[in-house]
Amino acid sequence: MGLPVARILLGLVLAWFGYHELVSPLVWTGYVPLLSSTSHLSEVLVLAHGWVLLVLAASLVAGVAPRGAALLSAVLLAEIVLSLTVRGGLSDLVLRDVGVLGLALAIAGTEQKKWVLTR
């Protein structure tokens, strides 16, 4: 798979989850570490996270600073993997997110031009 395809696919995954966090934040508040799923702060954090995911997705799909977007995505995904692992141990969710984390790291580690729509 070529780098532009990988970058776009990662962007689509991030956009999917970002969109769902924005339209149904209460579904996701249970994943916010250290806070009650019913707290208003949990909902605000899910909404903020959803916007961050959408901005990163747009950057990846458009090819604007793709390495930086992929690196920030990897940081967010590492936090998600760690949080899910601590809460529930190894699961299908954790393994899926480890795969997406690997994709983000692969894109972040590949030399690219800063502003590029294709490689």
C-alpha positions as CSV (number, residue, x, y, z in Angstrom):
1,M,0.0,0.0,0.0
2,G,1.4,3.4,-0.9
3,L,1.9,6.1,1.6
4,P,-0.9,8.4,0.4
5,V,-3.4,5.5,0.7
6,A,-2.2,4.7,4.2
7,R,-2.4,8.4,5.2
8,I,-5.9,8.7,3.8
9,L,-7.1,5.5,5.5
10,L,-5.7,6.7,8.8
11,G,-7.5,10.0,8.3
12,L,-10.8,8.2,7.5
13,V,-10.5,6.1,10.7
14,L,-9.9,9.3,12.8
15,A,-12.7,11.1,11.1
16,W,-15.1,8.2,11.8
17,F,-14.4,8.2,15.5
18,G,-14.2,12.0,15.7
19,Y,-17.6,12.4,14.1
20,H,-19.2,9.8,16.4
21,E,-17.6,11.5,19.5
22,L,-19.2,14.8,18.4
23,V,-22.7,13.5,17.6
24,S,-22.9,11.1,20.5
25,P,-20.5,12.2,23.2
26,L,-22.4,10.4,26.0
27,V,-21.6,7.0,24.4
28,W,-17.9,7.7,24.8
29,T,-17.7,9.3,28.3
30,G,-17.1,5.9,29.9
31,Y,-13.7,5.9,28.2
32,V,-12.5,9.1,29.8
33,P,-9.9,8.0,32.4
34,L,-10.3,9.1,36.1
35,L,-13.7,10.8,35.6
36,S,-17.2,9.7,36.1
37,S,-18.9,8.9,32.8
38,T,-21.8,11.0,34.0
39,S,-19.8,14.2,34.7
40,H,-20.1,17.2,32.5
41,L,-16.3,17.5,32.2
42,S,-16.2,14.0,30.7
43,E,-18.6,15.1,28.0
44,V,-16.6,18.3,27.3
45,L,-13.4,16.2,27.0
46,V,-15.0,13.8,24.6
47,L,-16.2,16.7,22.5
48,A,-12.8,18.3,22.5
49,H,-11.2,14.9,21.6
50,G,-13.7,14.5,18.7
51,W,-12.6,17.9,17.3
52,V,-9.0,17.1,17.6
53,L,-9.6,13.8,15.8
54,L,-11.4,15.6,13.0
55,V,-8.7,18.2,12.6
56,L,-6.0,15.5,12.5
57,A,-8.1,13.6,9.9
58,A,-8.4,16.6,7.7
59,S,-4.7,17.2,7.9
60,L,-3.9,13.6,6.9
61,V,-6.4,13.4,4.1
62,A,-5.4,16.8,2.7
63,G,-1.7,16.0,3.1
64,V,-1.1,19.1,5.2
65,A,1.8,18.4,7.6
66,P,1.1,14.7,7.5
67,R,4.0,13.6,9.6
68,G,3.1,16.0,12.4
69,A,-0.6,14.9,12.2
70,A,0.4,11.2,12.2
71,L,2.8,11.8,15.2
72,L,0.1,13.6,17.2
73,S,-2.4,10.8,16.2
74,A,0.1,8.2,17.5
75,V,0.3,10.1,20.9
76,L,-3.5,10.1,21.2
77,L,-3.7,6.5,20.2
78,A,-1.0,5.4,22.6
79,E,-3.0,7.1,25.4
80,I,-6.1,5.3,24.2
81,V,-4.4,1.9,24.1
82,L,-2.8,2.5,27.6
83,S,-6.1,3.6,29.1
84,L,-8.1,0.7,27.6
85,T,-5.5,-1.8,28.7
86,V,-5.4,-0.5,32.3
87,R,-9.2,-0.5,32.5
88,G,-10.0,-3.9,30.9
89,G,-6.9,-5.7,29.9
90,L,-6.1,-7.0,26.5
91,S,-9.2,-6.9,24.3
92,D,-10.3,-6.7,20.7
93,L,-10.6,-2.9,21.1
94,V,-7.0,-2.6,22.3
95,L,-5.7,-4.8,19.5
96,R,-7.6,-2.7,16.9
97,D,-6.2,0.5,18.3
98,V,-2.6,-1.0,18.5
99,G,-3.0,-1.6,14.7
100,V,-4.1,2.0,14.1
101,L,-1.3,3.2,16.3
102,G,1.2,1.2,14.2
103,L,-0.2,2.8,11.0
104,A,0.2,6.3,12.6
105,L,3.8,5.5,13.6
106,A,4.6,4.2,10.1
107,I,3.3,7.4,8.5
108,A,5.0,9.6,11.1
109,G,8.3,7.8,10.5
110,T,8.3,8.3,6.7
111,E,9.9,11.2,5.0
112,Q,7.4,13.5,3.4
113,K,7.2,17.0,2.2
114,K,5.5,19.4,4.6
115,W,2.6,20.5,2.3
116,V,1.8,17.7,-0.1
117,L,-1.3,16.1,-1.5
118,T,0.5,13.1,-2.9
119,R,3.9,11.6,-2.2
